[in-house]
Amino acid sequence: MKNEVSIDDKPLVLSVALADLPRGLMKDIKSRGAEGKVKGVFDPNTGEVWLIRQNIRNSASVPETILHESVGHKGLRIVFGDKYDNLLDNIYGQMYKADIVRIKAKYTFEVKDGSKLPDNYTHSKDGKQYIPDARVIADEYLAQKAEENNRPTYIQQAIAEVRDMIRRVFGLNYS
């Protein structure tokens, strides 16, 4: 069972269970052993954001998860388009090492039989783990910051770029 609302003409799908997800998303989550952990997921192929109700422990997690997926993963891709990878490279270069280590540890997972290497991941030296690359780490960092609703220097820079784009496109002058 699922409920849908529309954001940017793409549904925000409120899923009752992990089993409601499209097969590819469910397979990806299972391959990472994250079935009980993932509260939401953005599908870059369809533009849909899915919330997994069975993993959302309290009502405070709902807006955090929506911000994480809709703003952090989906929204920044829409705003920056083909410049998004450059943004991620810049963000990664400004991140504290402690944040890199924390996110890398959270998103590194064991290789399971039959699982293919996800995009933007590499094998560990012993071949037993998949390790996220710099862009995955920066993408998760931005999504976590969106979830926290904080505006550190990098986010302020991204917002300033969006404002500049709006000024150029619509010929607006505001401060």
N, C-alpha and C positions, 0 to 999 in steps of 0.2 A: 504494500500500500504506500502511495506517495501523494504528497500535496505539492503544488507548484505555484510560485508567484513569479512574475517576470521582472527582470532587471536588464535594461539595455536590450530588450527583445529576445533575451535568452533566459530560460527558466532557472530559477533558484529552486532546486528540488529538495523538499524535506522528506528524507527517506526514513522509513520505519526501521529497516534492518540493512546490514551490509549486503544481503542477498538481493536487495532491490537495485543495486548499482549495475550499470552496464558491465558486461562480462569482462572487458579489458581492464576497467578500473578495479573491479573486484579481484581479478587475477594479480594485478600489480600489488595491491595491498596485501594479499595473501602471500605472495612471493617474498615480501619483506617481513612477514611474521607480525604484521601490525594490525590484525583484525580488531583487537580490543582497544586500540589506541587512537586510530584516525577518527576525528570528529567531523571532518569535512574534507572535500577534495574538489579541485578545479580540473575540469577536463578541457585541455587546450584544443582538442579536436572538435568539440561541439560548442565550447563557450559556456557550458553548463557548470553550475556550482552545486554540489551535492552536500547535504548535511546528513550525517549518519546518527539518527536519533538514539540508537542503542548505546552509542559511545559518549553521548553528551550527558554528563553527570548532574548538571544543575542548570538553572535558567540563565545564570551569569555567563555560562559558556556559549550560549547561542549568539549573542552579538559579537563576542570575541571571535568565534569561528567564522561568522559571516564577514567580519572585517578582514580576518586573515586570508580567507579564500577570495572574496570579491574585490577587495581593495589591493591586498598584498600580492596575490598571484594574478588575478584577472585584470584588475583595473590598471595597474602599472603597465601591463603588456599593451592594453588598448591605448593608453596615453602616449607611450613611447614608441610603439610600433617597432619598426626595424632598428631603432636605436636602443632597444631594451638591453641587448647584450652589452653594448658599450656602457650603459648605466650600471649593469651588474659588475662589469670589470672595474669600474671606478669605485663602486661601493666596496667591493672585496678589498681593493687596495687601501681603503681607509678604515677597515674593520680592525678592532682590537684582536690580538692573537687569542685571548681567552674566549671571545665570541666564536671565532673560527673553530677552535678546538671543541667547544661545546656543541655547536651545530654539526660539525663533522661526525662527532661521536653519536649524536642522535640519529643521523641519517645514514650511517654505515650499517650494512646488514649482511648476514651470512648468505653465501651462495647456496641455493637449494638445487637439487637435481632437476634438470630441465628448465631452469629459469634462465632467461637471456639477459644479457647485460643491458640495463636501462640506459636511455640517452643521458649523456653528461655524467656518467659514472665510469670508473676504472676499476680493474681488478687489483686487489692487494698483492703484495710481492709473493705471498704464498698461494695466491689464487683462491683463497677461502672466503673472501669478503668483497663486497662491492663498496667502493668509496666514492662519495660525491665529489664533483669537481668544484672549482671556485665559483662558477655561476650558480650551481645548485645551492651552495652555501649562502651566497649573497641574496639569492631569491628567497630563501627561507628566512634570512635575517630581516629583509624588508617586510615579509609577510608577518613575522613576529612583531615587528615594530608597529605595523598597521593594526594588529590585534590589540596591542597595548595602548593604541591611540596616542602614542608619544610622537613628538616631532623633533628628532635629533637633527643635527646639521645636515646630514645627507638627505633626509626627508625634506627639509626646508629647501635644499637645492633642487630637488625634484619638483616641489610645488612651485618654486620660482620659474622653473623651465616651463611648466604647464601654463602659468600666468603669462609668460612671454609669448607662448604659442597662441594663446587666446587673443592677446593684444594684436599679434601679427595677422591672424586669420580674420578677426572681426573688426580690426581697426579701433579697439577700445583703449581708452586711457583711464586707468584707475590706479590707486596706490594700495 
